[in-house]
Every structure is written in C-alpha cells, then in structure tokens.
Amino acid sequence: MRTNLKVVDNSGAKRVMCIQALKGRKGARLGDTIIASVKEAQPKGKVKKGEVVYGVVVRAAMQRGRCDGSEIKFDDNAVVLVNKQGEPIGTRVFGPVPHELRKKKHVKILTLAEHIA
C-alpha cells in the first residue's frame, strides 16, 4: 500500500499510488490486481488525475521464483490499468511483461505486450 507505480500502457495515466491490494494479501505480487489512485496523468488521456482505478501488476522489483528454479526481478514496479471486468483500458503495453500473467488469466494483457519476459 502507498507504493508509487509506473503505468506502462497508453490509458493516459503516468503514475499511480496503490490504495489496496485485492485478494487480502499483505502486498501485491506479479499478476495481482490492485486498487490505485491516479497521481499523474496526461492532459487528453482516458483517465484523469485523482480517479480511483483498478490495475494489474506487470513488473515488480521484488524477486519471484519460477517453476524451473530461475528467479525473475525487474528494475521498477509497473501496472497496466484495467476495468472491473479485468479488460485493459489502454490499447498498448510498453516494456517487458512476464509470462506468469497467463496463469493469472490476464491473457489480453499478454497479447497487447510488445515483449514477453
């Protein structure tokens, strides 16, 4: 909670702050859905500053183990904004996105991503 995250889609938001991690866990990990408040936004975007939005964590600085024994870790914390049904608001996703999102049923985000890590 209260973590500033980078928005990596073209929904209009640049930076959001996590209000709550859904699923009742202490924190959000890769593929988890969060509720966030928009802190910085572009002037003619789909979302405005101060809006409360849903987002899916696509990059996390915290290490996460994979099934094959390797670990994945990113340089920043990033989200893709989604609506209540889990569909992305933007039409493009920038930067690498982990393939673990497929297990979490976020296949639509993977199809929009330009690079899958």
MDAnalysis code that builds the backbone (N, CA, C; Angstrom):
import MDAnalysis as mda
import numpy as np

u = mda.Universe.empty(351, n_residues=117, atom_resindex=np.repeat(np.arange(117), 3), trajectory=True)
u.add_TopologyAttr("name", ["N", "CA", "C"] * 117)
u.add_TopologyAttr("resid", np.arange(1, 118))
u.add_TopologyAttr("resname", ["MET", "ARG", "THR", "ASN", "LEU", "LYS", "VAL", "VAL", "ASP", "ASN", "SER", "GLY", "ALA", "LYS", "ARG", "VAL", "MET", "CYS", "ILE", "GLN", "ALA", "LEU", "LYS", "GLY", "ARG", "LYS", "GLY", "ALA", "ARG", "LEU", "GLY", "ASP", "THR", "ILE", "ILE", "ALA", "SER", "VAL", "LYS", "GLU", "ALA", "GLN", "PRO", "LYS", "GLY", "LYS", "VAL", "LYS", "LYS", "GLY", "GLU", "VAL", "VAL", "TYR", "GLY", "VAL", "VAL", "VAL", "ARG", "ALA", "ALA", "MET", "GLN", "ARG", "GLY", "ARG", "CYS", "ASP", "GLY", "SER", "GLU", "ILE", "LYS", "PHE", "ASP", "ASP", "ASN", "ALA", "VAL", "VAL", "LEU", "VAL", "ASN", "LYS", "GLN", "GLY", "GLU", "PRO", "ILE", "GLY", "THR", "ARG", "VAL", "PHE", "GLY", "PRO", "VAL", "PRO", "HIS", "GLU", "LEU", "ARG", "LYS", "LYS", "LYS", "HIS", "VAL", "LYS", "ILE", "LEU", "THR", "LEU", "ALA", "GLU", "HIS", "ILE", "ALA"])
u.atoms.positions = np.array([
    [0.825, -1.186, 0.000],
    [0.000, 0.000, 0.000],
    [0.870, 1.250, 0.000],
    [0.364, 2.324, -0.589],
    [1.018, 3.630, -0.702],
    [2.289, 3.585, -1.551],
    [2.425, 2.557, -2.379],
    [3.563, 2.451, -3.289],
    [3.237, 3.195, -4.574],
    [4.192, 3.990, -5.067],
    [4.025, 4.661, -6.353],
    [4.453, 3.703, -7.450],
    [3.585, 3.518, -8.438],
    [3.857, 2.597, -9.537],
    [3.782, 3.333, -10.858],
    [4.606, 2.884, -11.784],
    [4.618, 3.441, -13.142],
    [3.509, 2.769, -13.957],
    [2.822, 3.532, -14.802],
    [1.787, 2.966, -15.666],
    [2.406, 2.738, -17.042],
    [2.327, 1.500, -17.547],
    [3.018, 1.153, -18.794],
    [2.046, 0.866, -19.934],
    [0.919, 1.587, -19.962],
    [0.027, 1.495, -21.111],
    [-0.335, 2.902, -21.566],
    [-1.139, 3.000, -22.633],
    [-1.475, 4.318, -23.182],
    [-2.872, 4.777, -22.737],
    [-3.217, 4.507, -21.477],
    [-4.519, 4.924, -20.944],
    [-4.547, 6.402, -20.584],
    [-3.389, 7.031, -20.467],
    [-3.330, 8.446, -20.129],
    [-2.689, 8.712, -18.781],
    [-2.679, 7.724, -17.890],
    [-2.040, 7.891, -16.582],
    [-0.545, 7.642, -16.713],
    [0.251, 8.369, -15.915],
    [1.699, 8.160, -15.911],
    [2.155, 7.478, -14.630],
    [1.518, 7.857, -13.504],
    [1.923, 7.331, -12.200],
    [0.684, 7.146, -11.338],
    [0.625, 6.014, -10.623],
    [-0.478, 5.749, -9.706],
    [0.076, 5.362, -8.338],
    [-0.761, 5.512, -7.309],
    [-0.386, 5.090, -5.966],
    [-1.339, 3.982, -5.531],
    [-0.786, 2.884, -5.059],
    [-1.591, 1.738, -4.639],
    [-2.382, 2.096, -3.376],
    [-3.697, 1.873, -3.431],
    [-4.544, 2.079, -2.262],
    [-4.717, 0.756, -1.525],
    [-4.994, -0.302, -2.286],
    [-5.236, -1.600, -1.664],
    [-4.920, -2.725, -2.637],
    [-4.300, -3.784, -2.117],
    [-4.076, -4.985, -2.913],
    [-5.266, -5.908, -2.703],
    [-5.911, -6.329, -3.796],
    [-7.033, -7.251, -3.669],
    [-6.515, -8.653, -3.329],
    [-7.392, -9.552, -3.013],
    [-7.086, -10.922, -2.581],
    [-6.636, -10.978, -1.118],
    [-6.708, -9.867, -0.375],
    [-6.452, -9.863, 1.062],
    [-5.055, -10.249, 1.492],
    [-4.076, -10.056, 0.629],
    [-2.706, -10.372, 0.983],
    [-2.013, -9.130, 1.531],
    [-0.873, -9.316, 2.153],
    [-0.142, -8.178, 2.731],
    [0.320, -7.214, 1.650],
    [0.731, -7.739, 0.519],
    [1.180, -6.902, -0.589],
    [0.809, -7.548, -1.909],
    [1.010, -6.817, -2.990],
    [0.682, -7.342, -4.319],
    [1.944, -7.860, -4.997],
    [1.811, -8.967, -5.700],
    [2.932, -9.524, -6.453],
    [2.582, -9.510, -7.939],
    [3.435, -10.120, -8.767],
    [3.200, -10.156, -10.213],
    [1.851, -10.778, -10.528],
    [1.068, -10.086, -11.351],
    [-0.224, -10.603, -11.774],
    [-1.375, -10.292, -10.846],
    [-1.107, -9.684, -9.691],
    [-2.184, -9.363, -8.753],
    [-2.904, -8.089, -9.169],
    [-4.178, -8.013, -8.823],
    [-4.979, -6.822, -9.106],
    [-4.947, -5.910, -7.886],
    [-4.804, -4.605, -8.153],
    [-4.767, -3.621, -7.070],
    [-5.788, -2.520, -7.361],
    [-6.128, -1.763, -6.321],
    [-6.907, -0.538, -6.477],
    [-5.926, 0.605, -6.280],
    [-5.936, 1.571, -7.201],
    [-4.949, 2.653, -7.161],
    [-5.596, 3.993, -7.460],
    [-4.896, 5.044, -7.049],
    [-5.329, 6.409, -7.318],
    [-4.360, 7.032, -8.310],
    [-4.871, 7.705, -9.334],
    [-4.019, 8.319, -10.357],
    [-3.380, 9.577, -9.778],
    [-2.050, 9.648, -9.803],
    [-1.317, 10.790, -9.265],
    [-0.831, 11.735, -10.359],
    [-0.455, 11.184, -11.510],
    [-0.024, 11.989, -12.659],
    [-0.727, 11.447, -13.890],
    [-1.221, 12.363, -14.734],
    [-1.913, 11.923, -15.945],
    [-1.627, 12.887, -17.089],
    [-1.737, 12.382, -18.315],
    [-1.582, 13.222, -19.497],
    [-2.866, 14.020, -19.702],
    [-2.762, 15.200, -20.306],
    [-3.938, 16.066, -20.436],
    [-5.126, 15.459, -21.180],
    [-4.898, 14.735, -22.275],
    [-6.016, 14.214, -23.067],
    [-6.097, 12.696, -23.007],
    [-5.923, 12.148, -21.809],
    [-5.974, 10.698, -21.647],
    [-7.357, 10.201, -21.290],
    [-7.502, 8.876, -21.215],
    [-8.784, 8.271, -20.865],
    [-9.073, 8.378, -19.375],
    [-8.024, 8.470, -18.544],
    [-8.206, 8.616, -17.102],
    [-7.661, 9.971, -16.654],
    [-8.237, 10.494, -15.591],
    [-7.851, 11.818, -15.086],
    [-7.164, 11.681, -13.732],
    [-6.445, 12.722, -13.340],
    [-5.779, 12.749, -12.043],
    [-6.830, 12.700, -10.933],
    [-6.571, 11.882, -9.909],
    [-7.497, 11.758, -8.788],
    [-8.487, 10.618, -8.922],
    [-8.590, 10.027, -10.109],
    [-9.513, 8.898, -10.305],
    [-9.017, 7.661, -9.564],
    [-9.957, 6.853, -9.091],
    [-9.623, 5.571, -8.478],
    [-9.832, 4.498, -9.541],
    [-8.773, 3.728, -9.815],
    [-8.788, 2.757, -10.907],
    [-8.295, 1.397, -10.414],
    [-8.558, 0.367, -11.211],
    [-8.017, -0.964, -10.972],
    [-6.774, -1.127, -11.841],
    [-5.814, -1.927, -11.376],
    [-4.607, -2.185, -12.152],
    [-4.074, -3.579, -11.893],
    [-3.330, -4.105, -12.859],
    [-2.676, -5.413, -12.723],
    [-1.174, -5.166, -12.677],
    [-0.512, -5.711, -11.658],
    [0.938, -5.544, -11.514],
    [1.625, -6.396, -12.580],
    [2.381, -5.740, -13.487],
    [3.073, -6.481, -14.551],
    [4.582, -6.520, -14.343],
    [5.119, -5.622, -13.520],
    [6.550, -5.655, -13.187],
    [6.711, -5.329, -11.711],
    [7.538, -6.099, -11.017],
    [7.783, -5.860, -9.596],
    [9.271, -5.982, -9.311],
    [9.774, -5.097, -8.473],
    [11.195, -5.112, -8.126],
    [11.532, -6.282, -7.206],
    [10.516, -6.837, -6.545],
    [10.739, -7.976, -5.653],
    [10.933, -9.249, -6.469],
    [11.894, -10.087, -6.045],
    [12.179, -11.324, -6.775],
    [11.012, -12.296, -6.671],
    [10.816, -13.056, -7.753],
    [9.792, -14.098, -7.753],
    [10.382, -15.342, -8.394],
    [10.258, -16.480, -7.727],
    [10.789, -17.733, -8.241],
    [9.902, -18.312, -9.326],
    [10.516, -18.922, -10.322],
    [9.769, -19.583, -11.387],
    [9.809, -21.093, -11.183],
    [8.984, -21.795, -11.942],
    [8.871, -23.254, -11.796],
    [10.186, -23.964, -12.106],
    [10.959, -23.425, -13.056],
    [12.209, -24.090, -13.459],
    [13.381, -23.765, -12.527],
    [13.131, -23.025, -11.445],
    [14.196, -22.718, -10.484],
    [14.826, -21.357, -10.666],
    [14.608, -20.711, -11.813],
    [15.170, -19.374, -12.028],
    [14.316, -18.331, -11.298],
    [14.872, -17.142, -11.149],
    [14.143, -16.062, -10.486],
    [14.023, -14.881, -11.423],
    [12.893, -14.177, -11.345],
    [12.674, -13.006, -12.192],
    [12.532, -11.780, -11.302],
    [13.158, -10.683, -11.743],
    [13.146, -9.445, -10.968],
    [13.290, -8.291, -11.951],
    [12.497, -7.229, -11.770],
    [12.534, -6.078, -12.665],
    [13.117, -4.869, -11.949],
    [13.468, -3.853, -12.721],
    [14.060, -2.643, -12.145],
    [13.023, -1.736, -11.487],
    [11.772, -1.811, -11.932],
    [10.755, -0.897, -11.416],
    [9.472, -1.660, -11.102],
    [8.547, -0.964, -10.463],
    [7.212, -1.504, -10.204],
    [6.271, -0.862, -11.214],
    [5.535, -1.675, -11.962],
    [4.685, -1.128, -13.022],
    [3.341, -1.846, -13.067],
    [2.314, -1.091, -13.521],
    [0.962, -1.647, -13.636],
    [0.369, -1.344, -15.002],
    [-0.636, -2.132, -15.373],
    [-1.478, -1.860, -16.527],
    [-2.876, -1.626, -15.974],
    [-3.501, -0.512, -16.345],
    [-4.827, -0.183, -15.828],
    [-5.892, -1.031, -16.516],
    [-6.820, -1.565, -15.711],
    [-7.897, -2.403, -16.228],
    [-9.227, -1.907, -15.653],
    [-10.339, -2.344, -16.266],
    [-11.653, -2.019, -15.714],
    [-12.049, -3.120, -14.723],
    [-13.278, -3.056, -14.217],
    [-13.710, -4.028, -13.196],
    [-13.780, -5.448, -13.737],
    [-13.991, -5.586, -15.058],
    [-14.038, -6.919, -15.661],
    [-12.646, -7.475, -15.948],
    [-11.601, -6.681, -15.769],
    [-10.236, -7.137, -15.999],
    [-9.722, -6.889, -17.399],
    [-10.455, -6.114, -18.202],
    [-10.001, -5.801, -19.558],
    [-9.171, -4.525, -19.530],
    [-8.065, -4.475, -20.267],
    [-7.199, -3.283, -20.245],
    [-7.909, -2.038, -20.783],
    [-7.621, -0.892, -20.161],
    [-8.187, 0.387, -20.612],
    [-7.431, 0.878, -21.845],
    [-6.102, 0.755, -21.824],
    [-5.282, 1.178, -22.958],
    [-5.260, 0.141, -24.062],
    [-4.651, 0.524, -25.193],
    [-4.581, -0.385, -26.336],
    [-3.160, -0.868, -26.608],
    [-2.184, -0.377, -25.839],
    [-0.786, -0.816, -25.995],
    [-0.170, -1.004, -24.625],
    [0.787, -1.933, -24.527],
    [1.527, -2.152, -23.285],
    [3.007, -2.042, -23.618],
    [3.723, -1.173, -22.902],
    [5.127, -0.910, -23.183],
    [6.034, -1.700, -22.246],
    [7.200, -2.103, -22.771],
    [8.201, -2.783, -21.958],
    [7.911, -4.265, -21.773],
    [8.822, -4.963, -21.079],
    [8.655, -6.409, -20.884],
    [7.532, -6.735, -19.906],
    [6.852, -7.869, -20.174],
    [5.765, -8.362, -19.335],
    [6.041, -9.847, -19.084],
    [5.978, -10.327, -17.838],
    [6.290, -11.736, -17.572],
    [5.182, -12.675, -18.044],
    [5.563, -13.883, -18.433],
    [4.565, -14.834, -18.934],
    [3.741, -15.451, -17.809],
    [4.063, -15.139, -16.530],
    [3.272, -15.630, -15.401],
    [1.838, -15.087, -15.419],
    [1.605, -14.002, -16.168],
    [0.255, -13.431, -16.258],
    [-0.733, -14.388, -16.913],
    [-0.216, -15.341, -17.701],
    [-1.086, -16.311, -18.358],
    [-1.790, -17.186, -17.314],
    [-1.069, -17.554, -16.255],
    [-1.663, -18.366, -15.186],
    [-2.722, -17.581, -14.418],
    [-2.543, -16.270, -14.332],
    [-3.479, -15.421, -13.578],
    [-4.649, -14.942, -14.441],
    [-4.800, -15.504, -15.645],
    [-5.921, -15.203, -16.547],
    [-5.897, -13.762, -17.087],
    [-4.706, -13.229, -17.329],
    [-4.579, -11.908, -17.939],
    [-3.988, -12.039, -19.345],
    [-4.588, -12.899, -20.158],
    [-4.078, -13.191, -21.495],
    [-4.193, -11.964, -22.400],
    [-5.219, -11.144, -22.195],
    [-5.430, -9.948, -23.020],
    [-4.250, -8.985, -22.889],
    [-3.677, -8.862, -21.677],
    [-2.510, -8.002, -21.471],
    [-1.307, -8.571, -22.216],
    [-1.164, -9.889, -22.211],
    [-0.043, -10.516, -22.917],
    [-0.139, -10.299, -24.433],
    [-1.348, -10.290, -24.978],
    [-1.478, -10.085, -26.414],
    [-1.139, -8.645, -26.813],
    [-1.356, -7.682, -25.903],
    [-1.026, -6.293, -26.195],
    [0.451, -5.983, -25.949],
    [1.147, -6.819, -25.194],
    [2.535, -6.529, -24.815],
    [3.463, -6.643, -26.023],
    [4.481, -5.771, -26.020],
    [5.453, -5.823, -27.117],
    [6.581, -6.808, -26.851],
    [6.846, -7.133, -25.556],
    [7.916, -8.073, -25.233],
    [7.504, -8.895, -24.025],
    [7.554, -10.242, -24.148],
    [7.197, -11.131, -23.045],
    [8.469, -11.726, -22.469],
    [8.672, -11.505, -21.156],
    [9.901, -11.987, -20.492],
    [9.651, -13.326, -19.817],
])
